[in-house]
């Protein structure tokens, strides 16, 4: 009580109040402090809804004018409470969290109904070594792992494969599972292969789900030769035997033998099974003249090699060099010449019966027969050695431009006596202003 009277004297002396008035002020301050303490004790924590108090109380420096030798007394300063010095309540959600939440609300996301998600256990299937031209199947499982339906927007196809089990627009409710069934063809040539399938979904975090198939194609069947060179002047076109052998020891059968324009045929027994076969093809010489290149296709019952293909080329009797003539920057009325060679690939003597032009634009200037030369004779240019041939010197006189047309075309036809007709196609472009 004595202490309270001392504080009251200090306040009264500082503000010029009487002792009774100072005592009244002190009682008011005590009442305010007791009410604030009760409110704090009742709530236990700071409430987000702030109730504005009547005044704000702070403690300042020792009062001026205190008597010497007496202990310094603290002065209680009473300030009115305004909107500027009221503590603001903390935000319930940090700004960073609000930004991250707004970024998630993109296309395909349904925050009110949930978020679609695709769950994939295994996105890669490695088949290891497989045989050429073999067919394989696999399945990729997935799950609608979100809180909203998962929708398949588009199924992306991959080359050499067939996709089943899913389709565009298909939906899966949360918790439902699905599967992509893929059947793929291994290809014909040895080496690694990769097949990829993409599912486009409404999953905002993974809009494109990729599934990958890996394999390494290795030969299960060996065949010789892998390419045939045939000749018009040899018996049976110079075609030898074709050998087919199983490299993994599994027996197989031959079920068909086909060739371009049926130029080559072979006999086989489709009921016979073995690990090795020898075929003896027969060539149709008349058809070989008309089909200078083609392919043989042989079907097998081997589980990892269902077919082998062998290409062939036939050496023609004649070769024309160049096989086509292209000329740029031609000028109307100005002739241009060049040499055309006709070569007998079998070194047989021959005669050219006639040379003509379909459009009459190309004219024969000179025809010269070049005889064979002895091997090693360096006095003859290499371009003229190696067989009987003709050198034809021809000329083109470009006509005047007709309207906007500045492209010329013609064909030179060379008739071999008692033989075929050889054709050289000509195409020319007139210069601007011709």
C-alpha positions, 0 to 999 in steps of 0.5 A: 500500500505504501508503494502504491502511495509513492507511485501516486505521489509521482503521478500527481507531482508530474501531472500537477494532480492532487493525491486523491485524483492520482489515486483514482487514476492508479485504480483505473489503470489497475482495473484495465490491467486486471481485465486484460489478464482475465481475457488472456487467461480465458482464451489461452491463445491469441484470437484471430478476431481482435477485440479493440481494447480501450487503451494501450499501456507501456512502461517508460523511463524513471520519472523525472524529479525523483528525490535523490537516494530514493529508488527509481520508480517506473512511470506508467504511460497510458496511450489511446489505442488507434487503428495504426498500433493494433497488432494485425492477425496472422494470415491463415494461409501463407502466400506461397501456398496460395500460389502453389494451389493456384498453379495446380488448377490447370486444364484437366484438373477438377479441384471441386470433384477431385483430380484425375491421376494415372498410375503405371506399375511398369512402363517398359517391356524388354523381350530380349532376343527375338527372331526376325519377322516374329510376332509378339504380344504384351500387356501394360496395366494402369490404374485410375489412381486419382480422386476424379475419373481418368479419361483417355483423350487419345491413343497414339499408335506405334509403327508395326504394332496393333493396339487393343484394350483402350480407345479414345474417350474411354473413362475409368472411375477412381480405383478402376484398372485398365490395360493396353494390349499390344501385338507387334511385328519384329521386323526382318533385319537383325539389330535392336528395335524400340516400339513406343505407345503414348496415351494422352489423358486428363491427368494434369501432372502426366498428360502423356503416359509412355509405354516402351517395348524393346527387343533385339532381333537375331537370326533364327534361320540362315539362308544362302545366298542372300542375293542372286545375280542372274544372267540372260546368256547363262543356263537357268539364268546362272541361278544356283541352289538356295540353302535354308538352315535352322540356327536354333535346332528347331525343325520347320517346313516350307509352305510357299515359294513365290517370285516377281512375275513368277520368273523363278519357281522351285519344288518343295514338300509342305509336309516335310519337316527338317532343320535344313533344306536345299531348293533348286529354283528354275528360271523362266528366261523369257520373263527374266528379260522383262523383269531385270530385278525382283524378289523371292519370298519363301514362307516357313513354319519356324516359330520365330522366322516365318519368311525369308526374302531374297532379292535378285538382279538380272544383267541386261543385254544392253546398257544405255549411258546415260539412261536419261538426259537432263539439260538446263539453261537452254536457249531457243534456236541454239543447238546442244549436242552430247554423246550417248553410249549403247553397250552390250554387256555380254560382249556380243556383236550387234547392230543398231537398226534405227534411231528416232525421236518421239517429238522430233526434237532430237536428231542423230548426228553420228553413229560410230561402232567401237570394237573390242580391244585386247586386255591391257591395251592402254592405247584405248580409253577405258570408257571404250574398252570391255565390249562391243558398243556404239557411240551416238552423237545426238543434237537438240535444237530447242524451239521458241517458248510457247506461252508460259511453258519453258519445259521441254520433253522428248524420248530417243528410241534406239532399235537394236537389230533383231532385238529390243528397243532402248529408250533415253528420256530427255527433259530440258529447261529453257532459260528466262527470256529465251 
